[in-house]
Amino acid sequence: MINFAYIKNRTLFFVFNHPIGKQEFDNNIQSIKSALKFHMPLECEECGSPLFDEIKAFVTHTPKKNIQEYKEIKQVYQERSSGNFEINVHDEKLNSLIRSIQEIIKKANKNES
């Protein structure tokens, strides 16, 4: 129910994604304040005074963005060509490129056998 929290102008804000969560938080806000007085967070102890004086809550109505992680799946296919094909290309650069591909295919087929 709590999306996030932050401190601004010595006020600790809690951002909720549902109004009922905020209502429940508001009902318990005095007990939260008293609990924070007894157990000071480490960040507050270093500076000598609390980082916040007030605690407030509000509801955000912006939809939460779902971040999806995509796994890169490397697909390996078995070579279907044997490398025995004619090269009828007159351009020298393209001809040499095709011949190098042909040699790679032939080497791959020799390693599989």
C-alpha positions as a LaTeX table, in Angstrom:
\begin{tabular}{lrrr}
\hline
Residue & $x$ (\AA) & $y$ (\AA) & $z$ (\AA) \\
\hline
Met1 & 0.00 & 0.00 & 0.00 \\
Ile2 & 2.90 & 2.40 & 0.62 \\
Asn3 & 4.46 & 3.46 & $-2.67$ \\
Phe4 & 7.35 & 5.42 & $-1.19$ \\
Ala5 & 8.31 & 7.92 & 1.52 \\
Tyr6 & 10.44 & 11.05 & 1.49 \\
Ile7 & 11.48 & 13.97 & 3.68 \\
Lys8 & 10.85 & 17.56 & 2.60 \\
Asn9 & 11.04 & 20.71 & 4.74 \\
Arg10 & 11.45 & 18.65 & 7.93 \\
Thr11 & 8.24 & 16.72 & 7.17 \\
Leu12 & 8.19 & 12.97 & 6.57 \\
Phe13 & 5.73 & 12.17 & 3.78 \\
Phe14 & 4.27 & 8.73 & 3.10 \\
Val15 & 2.71 & 8.22 & $-0.32$ \\
Phe16 & $-0.03$ & 5.61 & $-0.53$ \\
Asn17 & $-1.66$ & 4.05 & $-3.57$ \\
His18 & $-5.03$ & 3.46 & $-1.88$ \\
Pro19 & $-7.21$ & 5.74 & 0.31 \\
Ile20 & $-7.88$ & 3.02 & 2.88 \\
Gly21 & $-4.16$ & 2.65 & 3.51 \\
Lys22 & $-3.92$ & 6.38 & 4.19 \\
Gln23 & $-6.94$ & 6.26 & 6.48 \\
Glu24 & $-5.42$ & 3.44 & 8.51 \\
Phe25 & $-2.11$ & 5.31 & 8.62 \\
Asp26 & $-3.87$ & 8.48 & 9.87 \\
Asn27 & $-5.54$ & 6.45 & 12.64 \\
Asn28 & $-2.13$ & 5.23 & 13.84 \\
Ile29 & $-0.05$ & 8.36 & 13.22 \\
Gln30 & 0.25 & 9.29 & 16.94 \\
Ser31 & 1.58 & 5.85 & 17.84 \\
Ile32 & 4.06 & 6.07 & 14.95 \\
Lys33 & 5.28 & 9.47 & 16.19 \\
Ser34 & 5.72 & 8.19 & 19.76 \\
Ala35 & 7.55 & 5.08 & 18.53 \\
Leu36 & 9.95 & 7.26 & 16.54 \\
Lys37 & 10.69 & 9.31 & 19.68 \\
Phe38 & 11.81 & 6.16 & 21.51 \\
His39 & 13.78 & 4.67 & 18.64 \\
Met40 & 15.66 & 7.32 & 16.72 \\
Pro41 & 16.89 & 6.15 & 13.27 \\
Leu42 & 20.70 & 6.08 & 12.86 \\
Glu43 & 20.58 & 8.86 & 10.28 \\
Cys44 & 18.94 & 11.16 & 12.83 \\
Glu45 & 21.35 & 10.32 & 15.67 \\
Glu46 & 24.34 & 11.50 & 13.65 \\
Cys47 & 23.01 & 15.05 & 13.19 \\
Gly48 & 21.79 & 15.40 & 16.80 \\
Ser49 & 18.20 & 16.27 & 15.97 \\
Pro50 & 15.47 & 14.49 & 14.10 \\
Leu51 & 15.37 & 14.97 & 10.35 \\
Phe52 & 11.63 & 15.62 & 10.51 \\
Asp53 & 9.14 & 17.27 & 12.83 \\
Glu54 & 5.87 & 16.28 & 11.19 \\
Ile55 & 4.53 & 13.14 & 9.54 \\
Lys56 & 1.98 & 13.43 & 6.76 \\
Ala57 & 0.43 & 11.06 & 4.26 \\
Phe58 & $-1.33$ & 11.42 & 0.96 \\
Val59 & $-2.70$ & 9.23 & $-1.81$ \\
Thr60 & $-1.28$ & 9.32 & $-5.29$ \\
His61 & $-3.56$ & 8.64 & $-8.21$ \\
Thr62 & $-0.87$ & 8.12 & $-10.81$ \\
Pro63 & $-0.68$ & 4.51 & $-11.92$ \\
Lys64 & 2.40 & 2.62 & $-10.89$ \\
Lys65 & 4.67 & 1.83 & $-13.80$ \\
Asn66 & 5.50 & $-1.82$ & $-14.15$ \\
Ile67 & 9.13 & $-2.26$ & $-15.02$ \\
Gln68 & 9.71 & $-5.53$ & $-16.77$ \\
Glu69 & 13.12 & $-7.01$ & $-17.15$ \\
Tyr70 & 13.73 & $-8.78$ & $-20.40$ \\
Lys71 & 16.14 & $-11.64$ & $-20.50$ \\
Glu72 & 18.14 & $-11.93$ & $-23.65$ \\
Ile73 & 17.76 & $-15.43$ & $-24.95$ \\
Lys74 & 20.53 & $-16.44$ & $-27.27$ \\
Gln75 & 19.15 & $-18.82$ & $-29.81$ \\
Val76 & 21.49 & $-21.21$ & $-31.52$ \\
Tyr77 & 20.35 & $-22.88$ & $-34.68$ \\
Gln78 & 21.89 & $-25.85$ & $-36.37$ \\
Glu79 & 23.44 & $-24.92$ & $-39.73$ \\
Arg80 & 21.31 & $-26.37$ & $-42.50$ \\
Ser81 & 23.72 & $-25.57$ & $-45.32$ \\
Ser82 & 26.70 & $-27.77$ & $-46.14$ \\
Gly83 & 28.61 & $-24.87$ & $-47.68$ \\
Asn84 & 28.64 & $-26.44$ & $-51.13$ \\
Phe85 & 27.11 & $-23.75$ & $-53.31$ \\
Glu86 & 28.20 & $-21.75$ & $-56.33$ \\
Ile87 & 29.07 & $-18.10$ & $-56.04$ \\
Asn88 & 28.03 & $-16.17$ & $-59.16$ \\
Val89 & 28.84 & $-12.65$ & $-58.01$ \\
His90 & 31.08 & $-10.38$ & $-60.09$ \\
Asp91 & 31.76 & $-7.73$ & $-57.43$ \\
Glu92 & 35.08 & $-8.63$ & $-55.77$ \\
Lys93 & 34.22 & $-7.37$ & $-52.26$ \\
Leu94 & 30.89 & $-9.16$ & $-52.20$ \\
Asn95 & 32.43 & $-12.31$ & $-53.69$ \\
Ser96 & 35.14 & $-12.42$ & $-50.98$ \\
Leu97 & 32.51 & $-11.86$ & $-48.29$ \\
Ile98 & 30.38 & $-14.74$ & $-49.57$ \\
Arg99 & 33.46 & $-17.00$ & $-49.80$ \\
Ser100 & 34.37 & $-16.21$ & $-46.16$ \\
Ile101 & 30.81 & $-17.10$ & $-45.11$ \\
Gln102 & 31.07 & $-20.31$ & $-47.13$ \\
Glu103 & 34.32 & $-21.23$ & $-45.31$ \\
Ile104 & 32.71 & $-20.56$ & $-41.91$ \\
Ile105 & 29.82 & $-22.86$ & $-42.81$ \\
Lys106 & 32.18 & $-25.61$ & $-43.99$ \\
Lys107 & 34.26 & $-25.37$ & $-40.79$ \\
Ala108 & 31.10 & $-25.55$ & $-38.68$ \\
Asn109 & 29.98 & $-28.68$ & $-40.51$ \\
Lys110 & 33.41 & $-30.33$ & $-40.03$ \\
Asn111 & 33.29 & $-29.63$ & $-36.27$ \\
Glu112 & 29.82 & $-31.17$ & $-35.97$ \\
Ser113 & 30.86 & $-34.38$ & $-37.68$ \\
\hline
\end{tabular}
